[in-house]
Amino acid sequence: RYGFWFDLRPHPEGPSATTSYCPTGVKLGEFNNNEAHSVGRYALRVFHEHVPRTYPCQSNTDYDNNPHIQAVYQNFIGWKNRRDTVIGERLGAVKFLNIKSADNHRAGIEISDGNHGPIGSLVVENALIVGLSANAGDEAEYSDKAVRGLITPKVDYFYANDIKFYNFEGNMVAVETCSHCEHGAATDSGGRTAYFHGVSYNNVEKKIRYNIPERAILYDDDGSLTGKSPNGVATFYYPHLEDPACDLDEEVYDGIVCDNTV
C-alpha cells in the first residue's frame, strides 16, 4: 500500500518503550534519490507528524531556545499510485525538493497539515507534476478521479516554489486547496493563505479548484500562478469581493484573480 511510510511516533513503543526519546521531533538524516510506483495508496507518506528540532522532546513553539532543523525529502519520483506521490501530515520545517510525479489517481503532492515550524519553512520546491502522461495506460482509469496536481494544507504559510504542471485536462486540476477539508470530521473554517512563486503550466485546462469550505487565498508572488501582476491574489468568488482589480474566471481559476492593488 505504501512505497515509503515514515510512521513517526511520539515515543518508542514495545520492548524499547521510553518517554525520553521523541521520534516526531528528531532531525531527518537523509531521504534522497528514491522512487516508488504502482502502490495502493501513497508512494511517500510522512505520518503522523514530523517537526524536527534541536531538542526533540521539548516545545516546538519556542524557536529561540529550541531551533527547528530543516528536513529535506529530495529527488523523489512517484508514478501510477492509487492516491498520491507524496503526502505530508502534521509538518514543521519540512521541504520537499525536486519531486517528480505522474499518473496518480488522487494527487501528485498533498500537504495536509503544517505551520508547526517557523514561517517559510514548509515548502514544496522545484516539482514536476504530470496529470496524465502518454504512458498512463487506460485513460478510463483516470477519467472520473478529478486528479489534482498539488493540494495545499488547511493551515497558513505554505510555500510552493518553481512548480511545473503538465497535462491536466477534463476534470483534472493543477492546484486544489484545503487538504481533506471535505471530510466529515474536518473542522477548519478556511481563509488559509498559501504562497506561490515560479509556477508554469503546459496543457492545463483548469488551474485552481477550491475545496470546501471555499475560502482559501492563494498569493501570487510573481504573477505566474494567475497571469496577473506580481503580488496579486486568487480566491473563491463571493459577490462582496467584486472589485475592478479582479477578474472572474470560474472556468480556469474557479473564482476571481486580482492584481496587487487589492
Secondary structure, DSSP 8 states (H G I E B T S, - for coil): -EEEEEE--SS--GGG--SS--GGGS----EEEEEEES-SSEEEEEEEEE--BSSTTS-SS-TTTS-B--EEEEEEEEES-SSEEEEEEEESSEEEEEEEEES-SSEEEEEEE---SSTT-SEEEEEEEESS-TTS--GGGTTTS--EEEE--SSS-EEEEEEEEEEE-TT-EEEE-STTTTSTT-------EEEEEEEEEEEES--EE--TT---EEEESSSTTTSS-TTEEEE---GGG--TTEEEETTTSSEEEE-TT-
